[in-house]
Amino acid sequence: MSESTLKDRIERVRQEIKEACERAGRSPKEVKLVAVSKRFPAERVEEAAHLGLNVFGENYVQEAVKKIDLLRSKGISLEWHLIGHLQKNKVKQAVRYFDWIETIDSIPLLEKVVYQASKINKTVNCLVQVNISKDPGKAGLHPEELRDFFIEALKRVGPSRVRLMGLMTITKYSPQPEGARPWFKALRLLRDELVGKFGGGLDLPHLSMGMSNDYSVAIEEGATIVRVGQAIFGPRPVQKTK
Ligand SMILES: *Cc1c(COP(=O)(O)O)cnc(C)c1O
Protein backbone atom coordinates (compact mmCIF):
# COMPACT_ATOMS: atom_id res chain seq x y z
CA MET A 1 0.00 0.00 0.00
CA SER A 2 1.33 3.43 -0.85
CA GLU A 3 1.73 5.92 1.96
CA SER A 4 -1.22 8.18 2.42
CA THR A 5 -0.70 11.81 3.16
CA LEU A 6 -2.48 14.02 5.65
CA LYS A 7 -4.30 15.59 2.71
CA ASP A 8 -5.49 12.16 1.47
CA ARG A 9 -6.72 11.18 4.91
CA ILE A 10 -8.60 14.43 5.47
CA GLU A 11 -10.26 14.03 2.08
CA ARG A 12 -11.21 10.45 2.88
CA VAL A 13 -12.73 11.42 6.23
CA ARG A 14 -14.69 14.26 4.62
CA GLN A 15 -15.92 11.88 1.93
CA GLU A 16 -17.04 9.33 4.52
CA ILE A 17 -18.85 12.02 6.47
CA LYS A 18 -20.60 13.09 3.29
CA GLU A 19 -21.63 9.51 2.47
CA ALA A 20 -22.85 8.81 6.00
CA CYS A 21 -24.92 12.01 5.83
CA GLU A 22 -26.39 10.95 2.50
CA ARG A 23 -27.38 7.57 3.92
CA ALA A 24 -29.02 9.30 6.87
CA GLY A 25 -30.67 12.05 4.83
CA ARG A 26 -28.68 14.70 6.66
CA SER A 27 -26.58 17.62 5.51
CA PRO A 28 -22.79 17.47 6.06
CA LYS A 29 -23.15 21.04 7.36
CA GLU A 30 -24.80 19.58 10.46
CA VAL A 31 -21.67 17.63 11.36
CA LYS A 32 -18.69 19.29 12.98
CA LEU A 33 -15.43 17.44 12.49
CA VAL A 34 -13.17 17.77 15.52
CA ALA A 35 -9.64 16.71 14.60
CA VAL A 36 -8.22 15.12 17.74
CA SER A 37 -4.59 16.21 17.94
CA LYS A 38 -3.59 14.81 21.32
CA ARG A 39 0.06 13.70 21.35
CA PHE A 40 0.58 15.16 17.88
CA PRO A 41 2.86 18.19 17.71
CA ALA A 42 1.66 21.69 16.89
CA GLU A 43 3.25 21.38 13.44
CA ARG A 44 0.77 18.63 12.50
CA VAL A 45 -2.09 20.86 13.61
CA GLU A 46 -0.68 23.71 11.57
CA GLU A 47 -0.46 21.47 8.51
CA ALA A 48 -4.03 20.28 9.01
CA ALA A 49 -5.17 23.88 9.45
CA HIS A 50 -3.55 24.79 6.14
CA LEU A 51 -5.48 21.91 4.59
CA GLY A 52 -8.73 23.43 5.76
CA LEU A 53 -9.45 21.94 9.19
CA ASN A 54 -10.33 24.53 11.80
CA VAL A 55 -11.67 22.61 14.79
CA PHE A 56 -9.33 20.59 17.01
CA GLY A 57 -9.72 18.48 20.12
CA GLU A 58 -7.30 17.93 22.97
CA ASN A 59 -7.46 15.74 26.09
CA TYR A 60 -4.97 17.44 28.40
CA VAL A 61 -5.13 21.12 29.30
CA GLN A 62 -1.36 21.54 29.77
CA GLU A 63 -0.53 19.94 26.46
CA ALA A 64 -3.17 21.98 24.66
CA VAL A 65 -2.13 25.31 26.16
CA LYS A 66 1.37 24.93 24.75
CA LYS A 67 0.12 24.08 21.28
CA ILE A 68 -2.52 26.78 21.24
CA ASP A 69 -0.03 29.44 22.36
CA LEU A 70 2.49 28.33 19.77
CA LEU A 71 -0.08 28.42 17.00
CA ARG A 72 -1.49 31.77 18.10
CA SER A 73 2.01 33.22 18.07
CA LYS A 74 2.05 32.31 14.38
CA GLY A 75 -1.30 34.00 13.85
CA ILE A 76 -3.22 30.72 13.57
CA SER A 77 -6.43 30.84 15.52
CA LEU A 78 -8.63 27.75 15.65
CA GLU A 79 -11.65 26.41 17.50
CA TRP A 80 -10.57 24.16 20.38
CA HIS A 81 -12.57 21.46 22.14
CA LEU A 82 -11.56 19.91 25.44
CA ILE A 83 -12.47 16.23 25.20
CA GLY A 84 -10.54 14.84 28.18
CA HIS A 85 -11.47 14.81 31.84
CA LEU A 86 -11.25 18.29 33.37
CA GLN A 87 -9.69 18.61 36.81
CA LYS A 88 -11.08 21.41 38.93
CA ASN A 89 -7.68 23.08 39.32
CA LYS A 90 -7.40 23.36 35.53
CA VAL A 91 -10.74 25.07 34.93
CA LYS A 92 -9.35 28.59 34.77
CA GLN A 93 -6.93 27.69 31.99
CA ALA A 94 -9.43 25.48 30.23
CA VAL A 95 -11.95 28.31 30.05
CA ARG A 96 -9.33 30.68 28.70
CA TYR A 97 -8.11 28.35 26.01
CA PHE A 98 -11.06 26.24 24.92
CA ASP A 99 -14.20 27.23 23.06
CA TRP A 100 -15.97 24.01 23.92
CA ILE A 101 -15.69 21.85 27.03
CA GLU A 102 -17.19 18.49 26.14
CA THR A 103 -16.59 16.77 29.47
CA ILE A 104 -18.80 18.41 32.08
CA ASP A 105 -19.70 15.63 34.51
CA SER A 106 -20.66 17.30 37.79
CA ILE A 107 -22.40 20.37 39.16
CA PRO A 108 -19.31 21.60 41.06
CA LEU A 109 -17.28 21.42 37.85
CA LEU A 110 -19.96 23.30 35.94
CA GLU A 111 -20.08 25.95 38.68
CA LYS A 112 -16.36 26.51 38.34
CA VAL A 113 -16.65 26.85 34.58
CA VAL A 114 -19.48 29.38 34.98
CA TYR A 115 -17.42 31.33 37.52
CA GLN A 116 -14.30 31.49 35.34
CA ALA A 117 -16.23 32.25 32.15
CA SER A 118 -18.05 35.10 33.89
CA LYS A 119 -14.78 36.53 35.16
CA ILE A 120 -13.46 36.97 31.63
CA ASN A 121 -16.85 37.39 29.99
CA LYS A 122 -16.31 34.49 27.61
CA THR A 123 -18.80 32.29 25.85
CA VAL A 124 -18.06 28.64 26.56
CA ASN A 125 -20.06 25.91 24.90
CA CYS A 126 -20.42 22.88 27.12
CA LEU A 127 -21.46 19.29 26.62
CA VAL A 128 -22.37 16.93 29.41
CA GLN A 129 -20.45 13.68 29.33
CA VAL A 130 -22.64 10.62 29.64
CA ASN A 131 -21.43 7.14 30.48
CA ILE A 132 -24.08 5.62 28.28
CA SER A 133 -22.85 2.04 28.65
CA LYS A 134 -22.31 2.45 32.43
CA ASP A 135 -18.79 1.24 31.94
CA PRO A 136 -17.13 1.23 35.39
CA GLY A 137 -13.87 2.45 33.86
CA LYS A 138 -15.40 5.52 32.26
CA ALA A 139 -16.17 9.06 33.36
CA GLY A 140 -19.54 10.66 32.83
CA LEU A 141 -22.98 10.74 34.36
CA HIS A 142 -25.21 7.72 34.17
CA PRO A 143 -28.36 8.18 32.11
CA GLU A 144 -30.68 8.15 35.12
CA GLU A 145 -28.72 10.99 36.74
CA LEU A 146 -29.23 13.42 33.91
CA ARG A 147 -32.66 14.79 34.78
CA ASP A 148 -31.60 15.96 38.25
CA PHE A 149 -28.31 17.15 36.84
CA PHE A 150 -30.00 19.42 34.31
CA ILE A 151 -32.46 20.81 36.86
CA GLU A 152 -29.47 22.01 38.90
CA ALA A 153 -27.34 22.89 35.90
CA LEU A 154 -29.90 25.27 34.44
CA LYS A 155 -30.01 27.17 37.74
CA ARG A 156 -26.23 27.37 37.94
CA VAL A 157 -25.76 28.52 34.36
CA GLY A 158 -28.39 31.24 34.73
CA PRO A 159 -27.69 34.28 32.58
CA SER A 160 -23.97 33.49 32.18
CA ARG A 161 -22.39 32.93 28.81
CA VAL A 162 -21.93 29.24 29.46
CA ARG A 163 -24.16 27.32 27.10
CA LEU A 164 -25.28 23.75 27.64
CA MET A 165 -25.26 22.52 24.08
CA GLY A 166 -25.81 18.79 24.34
CA LEU A 167 -24.40 15.42 25.31
CA MET A 168 -21.09 13.69 24.68
CA THR A 169 -20.18 10.04 25.07
CA ILE A 170 -17.19 7.79 24.68
CA THR A 171 -18.27 4.28 23.85
CA LYS A 172 -16.43 1.08 24.47
CA TYR A 173 -13.96 0.30 21.75
CA SER A 174 -15.39 -2.32 19.49
CA PRO A 175 -13.48 -3.65 16.49
CA GLN A 176 -16.69 -3.60 14.47
CA PRO A 177 -18.05 -0.06 14.09
CA GLU A 178 -21.56 -1.52 14.21
CA GLY A 179 -20.88 -2.60 17.79
CA ALA A 180 -21.22 1.01 18.92
CA ARG A 181 -24.50 1.69 17.11
CA PRO A 182 -26.81 0.73 20.00
CA TRP A 183 -24.96 3.16 22.29
CA PHE A 184 -25.09 6.00 19.79
CA LYS A 185 -28.77 5.39 19.33
CA ALA A 186 -29.28 5.24 23.10
CA LEU A 187 -27.60 8.63 23.54
CA ARG A 188 -29.86 10.21 20.92
CA LEU A 189 -33.00 8.71 22.47
CA LEU A 190 -31.85 9.82 25.92
CA ARG A 191 -31.39 13.38 24.63
CA ASP A 192 -34.84 13.35 23.01
CA GLU A 193 -36.41 12.04 26.19
CA LEU A 194 -34.69 14.65 28.38
CA VAL A 195 -35.62 17.55 26.14
CA GLY A 196 -39.18 16.26 26.15
CA LYS A 197 -39.25 16.14 29.95
CA PHE A 198 -38.18 19.78 30.16
CA GLY A 199 -40.87 20.80 27.70
CA GLY A 200 -39.14 23.68 25.98
CA GLY A 201 -36.97 24.61 28.96
CA LEU A 202 -33.96 22.74 27.65
CA ASP A 203 -32.49 22.54 24.19
CA LEU A 204 -29.67 20.08 23.56
CA PRO A 205 -28.96 20.29 19.84
CA HIS A 206 -25.57 18.60 19.92
CA LEU A 207 -24.49 14.99 20.22
CA SER A 208 -20.74 14.39 20.29
CA MET A 209 -20.14 10.73 19.53
CA GLY A 210 -18.01 8.65 17.21
CA MET A 211 -14.24 8.38 16.79
CA SER A 212 -11.95 7.19 13.99
CA ASN A 213 -13.31 3.70 14.06
CA ASP A 214 -17.03 4.43 14.06
CA TYR A 215 -17.83 8.05 13.16
CA SER A 216 -19.83 7.00 10.10
CA VAL A 217 -22.16 4.94 12.27
CA ALA A 218 -22.37 7.79 14.79
CA ILE A 219 -23.44 10.19 12.04
CA GLU A 220 -26.12 7.76 10.88
CA GLU A 221 -27.40 7.81 14.47
CA GLY A 222 -27.45 11.59 14.73
CA ALA A 223 -23.97 12.77 15.78
CA THR A 224 -23.46 16.49 15.21
CA ILE A 225 -19.87 16.37 16.44
CA VAL A 226 -17.42 13.58 15.61
CA ARG A 227 -14.02 13.38 17.28
CA VAL A 228 -11.56 11.90 14.83
CA GLY A 229 -7.85 11.49 15.58
CA GLN A 230 -5.96 8.67 13.93
CA ALA A 231 -8.04 8.52 10.77
CA ILE A 232 -6.76 12.05 10.12
CA PHE A 233 -3.30 12.16 11.66
CA GLY A 234 -2.26 8.52 11.34
CA PRO A 235 -1.07 6.33 14.23
CA ARG A 236 -0.75 8.37 17.43
CA PRO A 237 2.70 8.72 18.99
CA VAL A 238 2.97 6.86 22.28
CA GLN A 239 4.64 9.72 24.14
CA LYS A 240 2.78 12.86 25.06
CA THR A 241 4.04 15.93 23.26
CA LYS A 242 5.88 18.07 25.76
C1 LIG B 1 -8.40 10.16 21.61
C2 LIG B 1 -9.84 10.46 21.61
C3 LIG B 1 -10.59 10.52 20.41
C4 LIG B 1 -9.99 10.20 19.06
O1 LIG B 1 -9.64 8.87 18.96
P1 LIG B 1 -9.19 8.25 17.55
O2 LIG B 1 -9.38 6.81 17.71
O3 LIG B 1 -7.79 8.66 17.35
O4 LIG B 1 -10.08 8.84 16.53
C5 LIG B 1 -11.91 10.89 20.49
N1 LIG B 1 -12.50 11.17 21.65
C6 LIG B 1 -11.83 11.12 22.81
C7 LIG B 1 -12.54 11.44 24.07
C8 LIG B 1 -10.50 10.75 22.83
O5 LIG B 1 -9.84 10.69 24.00
The ligand as a MOL file (V3000), in Angstrom:
LIG
                    3D

  0  0  0     0  0            999 V3000
M  V30 BEGIN CTAB
M  V30 COUNTS 15 15 0 0 0
M  V30 BEGIN ATOM
M  V30 1 C -8.3960 10.1610 21.6120 0
M  V30 2 C -9.8430 10.4630 21.6100 0
M  V30 3 C -10.5860 10.5160 20.4110 0
M  V30 4 C -9.9930 10.2050 19.0620 0
M  V30 5 O -9.6410 8.8700 18.9640 0
M  V30 6 P -9.1930 8.2500 17.5510 0
M  V30 7 O -9.3840 6.8100 17.7140 0
M  V30 8 O -7.7850 8.6550 17.3460 0
M  V30 9 O -10.0770 8.8420 16.5260 0
M  V30 10 C -11.9090 10.8880 20.4880 0
M  V30 11 N -12.5000 11.1660 21.6470 0
M  V30 12 C -11.8300 11.1170 22.8100 0
M  V30 13 C -12.5360 11.4420 24.0690 0
M  V30 14 C -10.4950 10.7550 22.8330 0
M  V30 15 O -9.8430 10.6900 23.9990 0
M  V30 END ATOM
M  V30 BEGIN BOND
M  V30 1 1 1 2
M  V30 2 1 2 3
M  V30 3 2 2 14
M  V30 4 1 3 4
M  V30 5 2 3 10
M  V30 6 1 4 5
M  V30 7 1 5 6
M  V30 8 2 6 7
M  V30 9 1 6 8
M  V30 10 1 6 9
M  V30 11 1 10 11
M  V30 12 2 11 12
M  V30 13 1 12 13
M  V30 14 1 12 14
M  V30 15 1 14 15
M  V30 END BOND
M  V30 END CTAB
M  END
